[in-house]
Amino acid sequence: MSGAAHVPFDRERLEIVPLHLLEALKEAASNEDPEELMDLADGVAEHDAEVAGYLQNLIETFAYDTLSDLFDVRGR
């Protein structure tokens, strides 16, 4: 239902998403490109559908700063 972006998100769930996909998501977020972000979120769904849904909610609400912050987690 609504409010998915307000549910606490465990950043460790991003660990199963390939690094190249997270890097592409971070770049698309910094470019504020919702179409590319949605395409990339579809790729995340192959690894974790709930995470993809969370990301899609952020994309739909134009929460680009939050998205960029999430993708910094794996910046090794």
N, C-alpha and C positions, 0 to 999 in steps of 0.2 A: 503494500500500500504506500501511501505518501510518506515523505519524511525520511527516506532511505539515507539521504546524505547526513542526517542528524544522528543516525545510529553510530555509536563508537566503532571505529574501524581499526582492526588489528593490522598494522603495517607489515607485520611478518608474513601475512598472506601473500604479499607481493613477491616473496622469495621464490615461489614456484613459476613466476612469469619470467621468461627469458630476458636477459639483460638488454639485448638488442631491441626488444619490443618496448621495454621501459624507456630506453633512450629515445626511441621514435615518439613515444607518447609525450615525453618531456619536451621535445622539440616542437611538436604540434601544439602543446599547451602554451609554450612561450610565443609561438606564432599566432595564437588564438584562432586556430583552424578547426572549427567544430566538425566539419565533414571528415577530415582526416582522423581526428580524435575518435569519432564514432566507428570508422573503419578499423582503427587499431583496437578499440575496445572489443570489437567483434573477435579479434584475434586473442584477446585476453580470455574471452569466454571459452576457448578451447582448453584453457588451463584451470579456470575457476569462474563459473557462471555468476556466482554471487558478487565476486570482485568486479566482474564486468558490469553488472547491474549498478553497483555503487558508482563506478566511473562514469557510466552513461548518465546517471542522475546528476553528477557534478558537471558533466559536459552540457546537459540540457539547461542547467541553471547558470552557465557561463562562469563557473568557479575555477577559472584558469590558475589563479594563485594557489589554491588548495591542491589542484592537480599537480602543478610544478613541485610543490613541497612534498607530495607523496612520492614522486619519482626520484627525489634526491636521496631517498632511503638506501637505494642500492648503489650509490655513487662510490664504488670501490675502485 
